[in-house]
């Protein structure tokens, strides 16, 4: 039986979040990219009654891209704490892998 992919270690390294995965892969996600990709409703929007996603205008300050901490959420993701006080985004392992793939395709 194949083990589901999950991180072995996650740690900030400079201006990136380094992730070592249990399949031997490594991801290096720039903190600014990670913050701008926040999946929470405040940052990414949420669907209205007709299913259209209303995206808010999010304004960032330099502290928005400073990672102040990470909390693990169950066995499926992390919730970063950003320097501007934002902390509602939950990044699942699958979402982090998708972000890594996006960076690899569009460096």
N, C-alpha and C positions, 0 to 999 in steps of 0.2 A: 504494500500500500504506500502510495506516494504521500510524503508529508507536505502539508500546505506551506506555501512560502510565508516566511515571517522574518523580521529582523533578528539578528543575533546581538548587534550593538547599534546604538544610535547616539551620536554625540556631535555637538557643534565643533567645527574646525575652522577658525577664522570667520569668513563670511559665508560659510556653507554648512549644511547639515549633512554629515557623513553617515551612511547607513550600510552596514555589512549584513547581507541576507544569508539565510541558511542554505541557499543553493550555490553559494560562492560568489554571487554578484555583489558589486559595490555601487552605491549611488552617492553622488555629491550634488546636493540641491542648493543652489544659491538662496540665501535667506530672503532676499528681496523677491525673487521669483516665487518662493514658497508662500510668503505673506500675501503677495498679489493674487495667488491662486487659492486663497482661503475659501473653503467650501461652505462656510456658514451662510445663513439667510441674510445677515446684515451686509456681508460682502458680495455674495454671489447672486442675491435676489431669491425670490420664491414665486411660485406660480400664482396667478390670480384665479378667479373662479372659472375663467375660460381656458386655463392651462398655459397662458402666456407668462413667461418669466419676466418680471419687472426687476431690472437691475438698478440698484441704487448707485449714486455717484459717491464713491468712497474717496476721501482725501487722506493722503498720507503725509507724515512728518518724518524726519530722519529716524526718530525713535521707533517708528512703525516696523522697521526692518531689523531691530535689535532683539535677538532671542534671549529672553530672561529666564526661561525654564521650559520644561516639558513634563507633562503628566501623561502617564499611560492610561488608556481607556479600555478597560476589559482586556481581552486578548486580541483586539483587532485594530488598534490605532493609537494615535497620540493627539494630545491637545496642547499646542504650543502657547506659551505666555509671551506676548510681545511687549516691547518697551513703551508703547503708547497705551497700554492697559487692555488691549484686545486679547481675548482668550476664549472665544466661543467656537472656533473652528475645530472640528474633529477630522483628522486626516487618517483615513483607514490605510491599511497596508496596501490594498489594491490601488487606492488613489495615489499613494506615494510612488508606487511602481509606474502608474500611468504618467505621472509628472516626470519621472526619470526618463521614460520612453520618449515623451514629448521633447525633452531637452536633447536627447541623443539624435532625434530626427531633425531638430531645428536648433543647432548650436549657436 
